[in-house]
């Protein structure tokens, strides 16, 4: 690996780490710096521009919405000034479900489209892949009964996360990529296209 390639990988890894720390800490100005101006974010509860995502995250933060991110290993495919990074992650969200305080833990990957512009790496698109999740009452003695019909409306990889988010008022997207299936295969194809130098669409 060339020295410049090593430096690029280090810069991308730092960017991915900064995203999680600054977003969860509510450090919005520094959080803005990891994106390019045309960056976009896809999530269960939000799909749109990076700027709109920052504002929506800020609004949720101010209302007490609790969403935290924990990162694991990272794999980076680098091709010139473009890259695709996949980072193991866990999303942890706390909220009330049928008047019971609950925690949802969802495990998956961040699948990131990145580009180096004017010497700076930035996010062009972040698309999470949701692999599996679970929901637990914070108080283990609490009684909680989920609406099974509602639960089954969401994909297996994030159905409990979607259930909680629906309970607190979010309109949840129902065709996000999971561990297997046509949605994640289409995402991988988009990643290969991006690395080949074509526009992300």
Order of alpha helices (4+ residues) and beta strands (2+ residues): alpha-alpha-beta-beta-alpha-beta-beta-beta-beta-alpha-alpha-alpha
